[in-house]
Amino acid sequence: MGTRSLTKIISTYDDKPITCMYRQYDGYLEGHGVTLAEWLEKFTVVNGIGLDETRKIANGMDCLAAQMYENFKDGAGGIYCMHPDAEDSGEEYLYEISEEDSELIITATDVWKKEVIFKGMAKELLTKYKYENV
């Protein structure tokens, strides 16, 4: 049996979910949380794309949401696109990606315990859950 998770990208404009990605397995922090943080750590969210842009960017949170599926989906099964308001899908963990003061913030909630177990930047999650557990 897999450890299910939901990952929601939150709109900067109205604080509502843009999309919800369901992951069938490895949803715990040391699994999906680390993988998500490794992917997010490279991004800068911008409003408009410059001609000489060399950074790894997302043109707003909608663009980041689309790139999330491109990164995580590699064939049938495993990853599914759910309704943005999806919940109670058997998930043990909920990840919400938001933008605060031009920084991407990951909020991880243990759904079964109904408690936030991590809130911070990707680098902080990696320090806590990847590098400490090596």
N, C-alpha and C positions, 0 to 999 in steps of 0.2 A: 504494500500500500504506500502510495506517495505522500509527501508532505506538500499539500496544496497551498498556493498563495495567489493573491490578487495584487496587481500593481496598477495604481491609478496615477495618471498625469493630471495635475490640477491647473486649471486656467488661472493666469495672472489677473485676468479682468474681472471674474466673478467668483473666484475660489470654488468653482464646481469642477467635478471630474470631466475631462475631455474624452478619455477612453479608459478602459479597464482590461488589462491583460491577465488571463487566468493561466497559471502554470501548474501542471499536474504533479510535479515531483520536485524535490530539493528546495522547497520553499523557505526553509529555515535561514537564519541570518548568515551562517557560515557557508551556505550554499548560494541560493538566489540573491540574498542580500549582498554578499561579496561580489558576485558576478555583475549585479546591477551597479554597484558602486564603482567597480573597475570600468564599466562602460561610461557611466555618468561623469567620472572624474576628468575625462578628456574634453568635456563640452564647455563652451561658453554660449549662453543664450543671448542673442542679439535682437535688435529691432531694425531689420534692414541689412542687406548684404553688400559690403563694400566690394569694389572692383578688385582690390589687391588682397582680399581676405586669405590668410594662411592658417588661421586657427581652426580647430574642429568646432564647428558652430551648429546651432539650431536657430532658425529664424522664428523665435517665439516658442511657446510651449506646444502649440499645435504641430509644429515641425518636429519637435523633440518626440512627440507621441508617435508620429509616423516612422521616425527613425528607430524607435524602440522595437517595433515589429520587425523591421528589416534586420535588426541585430539578433533578435532572439529566435525568430522563426526559421527553421531549416528543413521543413518537410511536414508531412501529415502528423497530426497528434502533438501532444506535449504542451503546446502553446495555443491559446484560443483568444479571440477578440470577443469580449463580453460587452454588454450594455454599460455605459459609464457609471450608472448607479447600482451595478450588480453587487450583491452581497449574499451571504448565506449559501455559498456555492461549495461548502465543505472545506473552505480554506482555514488553515491554522494561522496564517500570517497575512497581514495587509500592509503593503508598501505604498506610500503616497509621496509623489515627487512634486515639489512646489518650488517656486522661486521667491526668495526673500532677499532684498537688498542686493540684487544682481548675482546671488549665489543659489545654486541648486541645493535643496534641502531634502533629505530622505527621512520620512517618518515611518517607523516600523512598529506595527501593533500586533501583539499576540492576541488574536481574535478570541480564542477560547478563554483566556484569562481576563480579557477586556482591559489590557493595559499597554501603554506605549512603552516599548522596550528599547527604542533608540530614536533619537532625533538629532540630526546634524548633517554636516557635509559628507560627501563620498569619502574624502580622505580620512575623516574621523572614523567612519565605519570600517574602512580597511585597516586602520591602525588597531582598532579594538577587536575585530573579528577575523581578520586574515593574518596579520603579522604576529599577534599575540598567540595564535593557535598553531603556529608552524612547528 
